[in-house]
Amino acid sequence: MDKQMLDLLTEMNTELKGVKSDIHSLKSEMHNRFDTIEAKLEGIGGQFELTNESRINEMDFIVDKVNKMEKEIYILKNRNSN
């Protein structure tokens, strides 16, 4: 009876070690997946920042051109009226 109990406990211990190993592997796999997702999200965020930055730069460029054009028109009008 003692041998059966010892064999049963040994088998349970072996199975628990296997479950523990499986859980550790799952934990590692999930950690890697989350790192991948986080990296992708950071990349997407960076793309939005770059897109917004280029839009801001384009807008500044356009505003600057319009201002210069208005100035030139003003100068031309003043020349013609004199």
C-alpha positions as CSV (number, residue, x, y, z in Angstrom):
1,M,0.0,0.0,0.0
2,D,2.8,2.4,0.8
3,K,4.5,1.7,-2.5
4,Q,1.3,2.4,-4.4
5,M,0.9,5.7,-2.5
6,L,4.5,6.6,-3.2
7,D,4.1,5.8,-6.9
8,L,0.9,7.8,-7.1
9,L,2.6,10.8,-5.4
10,T,5.6,10.5,-7.7
11,E,3.3,10.4,-10.7
12,M,1.4,13.4,-9.5
13,N,4.6,15.3,-8.8
14,T,5.8,14.5,-12.4
15,E,2.5,15.7,-13.8
16,L,2.5,18.9,-11.7
17,K,6.1,19.6,-13.0
18,G,4.8,19.2,-16.5
19,V,1.9,21.6,-15.9
20,K,4.3,24.1,-14.3
21,S,6.5,23.8,-17.4
22,D,3.5,24.3,-19.7
23,I,2.4,27.4,-17.7
24,H,5.9,28.8,-17.8
25,S,6.0,28.3,-21.6
26,L,2.6,29.9,-22.0
27,K,3.7,32.8,-19.9
28,S,6.7,33.3,-22.1
29,E,4.7,33.0,-25.3
30,M,2.1,35.6,-24.0
31,H,4.9,38.0,-23.0
32,N,6.4,37.8,-26.4
33,R,3.0,38.4,-28.1
34,F,2.4,41.4,-25.9
35,D,5.8,42.8,-26.7
36,T,5.0,42.3,-30.4
37,I,1.7,44.1,-30.0
38,E,3.2,46.9,-28.1
39,A,5.9,47.4,-30.7
40,K,3.3,47.5,-33.4
41,L,1.2,50.0,-31.5
42,E,4.2,52.2,-30.9
43,G,5.0,52.0,-34.6
44,I,1.5,53.0,-35.5
45,G,1.7,55.9,-33.0
46,G,4.9,57.0,-34.6
47,Q,3.3,56.9,-38.0
48,F,0.5,59.2,-36.8
49,E,3.0,61.6,-35.3
50,L,4.9,61.7,-38.6
51,T,1.7,62.2,-40.6
52,N,0.6,65.0,-38.3
53,E,4.0,66.6,-38.4
54,S,4.1,66.6,-42.2
55,R,0.6,68.1,-42.3
56,I,1.7,70.8,-39.9
57,N,4.7,71.5,-42.0
58,E,2.6,71.5,-45.2
59,M,0.1,73.9,-43.5
60,D,3.0,76.2,-42.4
61,F,4.4,76.2,-45.9
62,I,1.0,77.0,-47.4
63,V,0.3,79.8,-44.9
64,D,3.8,81.2,-45.5
65,K,3.2,81.2,-49.3
66,V,-0.2,82.8,-48.9
67,N,1.2,85.5,-46.7
68,K,4.0,86.2,-49.2
69,M,1.5,86.3,-52.1
70,E,-0.7,88.8,-50.2
71,K,2.3,91.0,-49.5
72,E,3.2,91.0,-53.2
73,I,-0.3,91.8,-54.3
74,Y,-0.4,94.6,-51.8
75,I,2.9,96.0,-53.2
76,L,1.6,95.7,-56.8
77,K,-1.7,97.4,-56.0
78,N,0.2,100.3,-54.3
79,R,2.5,100.6,-57.3
80,N,-0.4,100.8,-59.7
81,S,-2.4,103.3,-57.7
82,N,0.5,105.8,-57.5
